[in-house]
């Protein structure tokens, strides 16, 4: 008989364990920050009427709010008396946690207010190597002078790596020049055109193209003279396209645009470079020529996660970039 009786008894105990009390259900659904503020004020002042005046409401209204809170918490929180109110043990527990919650809420509001005013925040973004050394000084100098408290993290890397890091959520956006539709679909990305940058020709001062009056044509360049960037740089692919080349036809390649320009200066060949790379000191070392119209260009894009809005700080930074690149 004992064995037969134990099964329903165990079921009853299990049912009691699984059943939530009405007060617990109410607590999870209805407790809000305003109730906690009212309660903390009552606890601080020890008076319903004083707390009501401080909160801009009537004393009966405050009493009603506290009664509702006690019902939702499932315990008595306050003892009422002729000299005011005092906290019960449950009330002291709630006061301890409520004060901490309200403090954290205040700090959270302050942080987001600072972010809205661009007095705080963090921006992590990427650039390709053929943009970073020329664009960063322009865009960051103005931005940092206006928003000195924004933390800036810059990753300089090739397009494929930047795409992966945006897809993984490690970077908010990247500024680059060439993204395939397949990569956009694979990583859930979208692009926004920022500007179009002309491609120019850098040749040694003594080169015949430095002396000719007519502008050169990319397709007419000697393929064996062109110094290319190494595989993985989008500028390499763009140079092959505008020069109508199927592949690199010489062994002289390098990983940095500055290195290519140094080789041009040493009379080792010619190189196609973006306009932003042209500086006064560069023109002392090599001759810069514009191509015949229509000028070859590369399109610079902002790349970000699809459906994810940029932070306010990032949008400001991008606007500075667009202004400086025009």
C-alpha positions in Angstrom: 0.0 0.0 0.0 2.8 2.4 0.8 4.2 2.0 -2.7 0.8 2.7 -4.3 0.3 5.9 -2.2 3.8 7.4 -2.9 3.2 8.1 -6.6 0.2 10.5 -6.3 1.9 12.2 -3.3 5.1 12.8 -5.3 3.0 14.2 -8.2 1.3 16.6 -5.8 4.7 17.8 -4.5 6.1 18.2 -8.0 3.0 20.2 -9.0 3.5 22.5 -6.1 7.1 23.1 -7.1 6.2 23.9 -10.7 3.3 26.2 -9.9 4.1 30.0 -9.7 2.4 32.0 -7.0 0.2 34.9 -8.3 2.6 37.5 -6.6 5.6 36.1 -8.5 3.8 36.3 -11.8 2.7 39.8 -11.1 6.2 40.8 -10.1 7.8 39.6 -13.3 5.2 41.4 -15.5 4.4 44.7 -13.8 7.3 46.0 -11.7 8.7 49.2 -13.2 11.2 52.0 -12.5 8.6 54.5 -11.5 7.3 52.3 -8.7 10.9 51.8 -7.4 11.4 55.6 -7.4 8.3 56.2 -5.4 9.2 53.5 -2.9 12.8 54.7 -2.4 11.5 58.2 -1.8 9.0 56.9 0.9 11.8 55.0 2.5 14.1 58.0 2.4 11.7 60.4 3.9 9.8 58.0 6.2 6.5 59.7 5.3 3.8 59.1 2.7 2.8 62.8 2.6 6.4 64.1 2.3 7.2 61.5 -0.4 4.0 62.5 -2.3 5.0 66.2 -2.2 8.5 65.4 -3.4 7.1 63.3 -6.3 4.4 65.9 -7.2 1.4 63.7 -6.4 -1.3 63.5 -3.7 -0.8 61.6 -0.5 -3.7 59.2 -1.2 -2.2 58.6 -4.6 1.2 57.7 -3.0 -0.5 55.4 -0.5 -2.3 53.6 -3.4 1.0 53.2 -5.3 2.6 51.6 -2.2 -0.3 49.3 -1.7 -0.1 48.2 -5.3 3.6 47.6 -5.0 3.2 45.4 -1.8 0.5 43.4 -3.6 2.8 42.8 -6.6 5.8 42.0 -4.4 3.7 39.6 -2.3 4.9 41.0 1.0 4.3 43.9 3.4 7.0 46.5 2.7 6.0 49.3 5.1 4.5 49.6 8.5 2.2 52.6 8.8 2.0 54.5 12.1 1.0 57.9 13.5 4.6 59.1 13.2 5.1 57.9 9.6 6.2 54.7 8.0 9.1 52.3 8.7 10.5 49.5 6.5 9.8 45.9 7.2 12.6 43.3 6.6 11.2 42.8 3.1 11.1 46.6 2.6 14.8 46.8 3.5 15.7 44.1 1.0 13.8 46.0 -1.7 15.3 49.4 -0.7 18.8 47.9 -1.1 18.2 46.6 -4.6 16.0 49.4 -5.7 18.6 52.1 -4.9 21.3 50.1 -6.9 18.9 49.7 -9.8 18.0 53.4 -9.9 21.7 54.3 -9.7 22.6 52.1 -12.6 19.6 53.5 -14.6 20.9 57.0 -13.9 24.4 56.1 -15.1 23.0 54.4 -18.2 21.0 57.5 -19.1 24.1 59.7 -18.6 26.2 57.5 -20.8 23.6 57.5 -23.7 23.1 61.2 -23.3 26.9 61.6 -23.6 26.8 59.4 -26.7 24.0 61.5 -28.2 26.0 64.6 -27.7 29.2 62.9 -28.9 30.9 63.5 -25.6 31.6 59.8 -25.3 31.7 56.7 -27.4 33.8 54.3 -29.4 34.2 53.9 -33.2 36.0 50.9 -34.7 36.3 50.9 -38.4 38.6 49.7 -41.2 40.4 51.1 -44.2 42.3 49.5 -47.1 46.1 50.3 -47.2 45.8 52.4 -50.4 43.4 54.7 -48.5 44.5 54.7 -44.9 47.8 56.8 -44.9 46.3 59.4 -47.1 42.7 59.7 -45.9 43.1 59.2 -42.1 45.2 62.4 -41.4 42.5 64.4 -43.2 39.4 62.9 -41.6 40.7 62.3 -38.1 42.3 65.7 -37.5 39.0 67.6 -37.9 37.0 64.9 -36.1 39.3 64.7 -33.1 39.3 68.5 -32.7 35.5 68.6 -32.5 35.0 65.4 -30.6 38.1 64.7 -28.5 36.4 62.2 -26.1 35.4 59.7 -28.8 37.6 56.7 -28.8 38.8 55.8 -32.3 40.1 52.3 -33.3 41.4 51.9 -36.9 42.1 48.6 -38.6 44.2 48.9 -41.8 44.0 45.7 -43.8 43.1 44.2 -47.2 39.5 44.0 -48.4 38.9 40.3 -47.7 39.9 40.7 -44.0 37.8 43.8 -43.4 34.8 42.1 -44.9 35.2 39.1 -42.5 35.6 41.4 -39.5 32.5 43.4 -40.3 30.6 40.2 -40.9 31.7 39.1 -37.4 30.6 42.3 -35.8 34.2 43.3 -34.9 34.1 46.5 -36.9 31.2 48.9 -37.3 32.1 49.8 -40.9 34.9 49.9 -43.4 36.0 52.2 -46.2 37.2 50.4 -49.3 37.0 50.2 -53.0 35.8 46.9 -54.2 33.2 44.4 -52.8 31.6 41.6 -54.8 27.9 40.9 -54.7 28.7 37.4 -53.5 30.6 38.7 -50.5 27.8 41.1 -49.7 25.2 38.2 -49.7 27.5 35.8 -47.8 28.2 38.1 -44.9 24.9 40.1 -45.0 26.6 43.4 -45.9 25.6 46.5 -47.8 27.5 49.4 -49.4 27.1 53.1 -49.7 29.0 55.1 -52.4 31.1 57.8 -50.8 33.0 59.3 -53.7 34.9 58.5 -56.9 38.6 59.0 -57.0 40.6 59.5 -60.2 43.6 57.2 -60.9 46.8 59.0 -62.0 50.1 57.9 -63.5 53.4 58.2 -61.6 56.5 58.1 -63.8 60.2 58.9 -63.3 61.1 62.5 -64.1 63.3 61.3 -67.0 60.6 58.9 -68.5 59.3 59.8 -72.0 55.8 60.0 -70.6 56.9 62.8 -68.3 57.9 64.9 -71.3 55.0 64.3 -73.7 52.3 67.1 -74.0 49.4 64.8 -74.7 47.9 62.9 -71.8 48.6 59.2 -71.7 46.0 56.4 -72.2 46.1 53.5 -69.7 45.6 50.8 -72.3 48.7 52.1 -74.2 51.1 51.7 -71.3 53.9 49.2 -71.6 52.7 46.3 -69.4 56.2 45.3 -68.6 56.9 48.8 -67.0 53.9 48.8 -64.7 54.7 48.2 -61.0 51.8 46.3 -59.4 50.7 45.8 -55.9 50.7 42.2 -54.6 47.7 39.9 -54.9 44.8 40.8 -52.5 44.9 44.6 -53.1 41.8 45.8 -54.9 43.9 48.5 -56.6 45.9 45.8 -58.3 42.7 44.4 -59.9 41.5 47.9 -60.8 44.9 48.7 -62.6 44.6 45.4 -64.6 41.1 46.4 -65.6 41.8 50.0 -66.7 44.9 48.9 -68.6 43.0 46.0 -70.2 45.4 43.4 -68.9 44.5 39.8 -68.1 47.4 39.3 -65.7 50.5 40.9 -64.3 53.3 40.7 -67.0 56.3 41.5 -64.8 57.9 40.2 -61.6 58.3 43.6 -59.9 55.5 43.7 -57.3 55.2 45.1 -53.8 52.8 45.2 -50.9 52.7 49.0 -50.2 51.9 51.9 -52.5 54.7 54.0 -51.0 57.1 51.2 -51.9 55.8 51.2 -55.5 56.4 55.0 -55.6 59.9 54.6 -54.3 60.6 52.2 -57.1 59.2 54.7 -59.6 61.5 57.3 -58.2 64.4 54.9 -58.7 63.5 54.6 -62.4 62.3 51.0 -62.1 59.0 51.5 -63.8 55.7 53.4 -63.7 52.6 53.0 -61.3 49.0 53.9 -61.3 48.1 55.6 -58.1 44.9 57.1 -56.5 44.7 60.9 -56.4 44.6 61.1 -52.6 48.2 59.6 -52.6 49.5 62.7 -54.4 51.3 65.1 -52.1 53.8 68.0 -52.7 56.8 66.0 -51.5 55.8 63.1 -53.9 55.9 65.4 -56.9 59.5 66.3 -56.0 60.4 62.6 -56.5 58.3 61.6 -59.5 56.2 63.1 -62.2 52.4 62.8 -61.9 50.3 62.7 -65.1 46.6 62.7 -65.6 45.2 60.3 -68.1 43.2 61.3 -71.2 39.4 61.7 -70.7 37.4 59.8 -69.7 39.6 59.6 -66.6 39.9 56.1 -65.0 38.5 56.2 -61.4 37.9 53.9 -58.5 34.7 54.1 -56.4 35.1 54.4 -52.7 32.4 52.7 -50.6 31.3 52.5 -47.1 30.7 48.9 -46.1 28.6 47.9 -43.1 26.3 45.2 -41.8 23.0 45.1 -43.6 20.1 46.5 -41.5 22.4 47.9 -38.8 22.4 51.6 -38.3 25.7 53.4 -37.8 26.2 55.1 -34.5 26.0 58.9 -34.4 29.7 59.2 -34.0 30.4 57.0 -37.0 28.0 59.0 -39.2 29.8 62.2 -38.2 33.1 60.7 -39.0 31.9 59.6 -42.4 30.6 63.1 -43.2 34.0 64.5 -42.4 35.6 62.0 -44.7 33.3 62.8 -47.6 34.0 66.5 -47.1 37.7 66.1 -47.1 37.8 63.8 -50.1 35.9 66.1 -52.5 
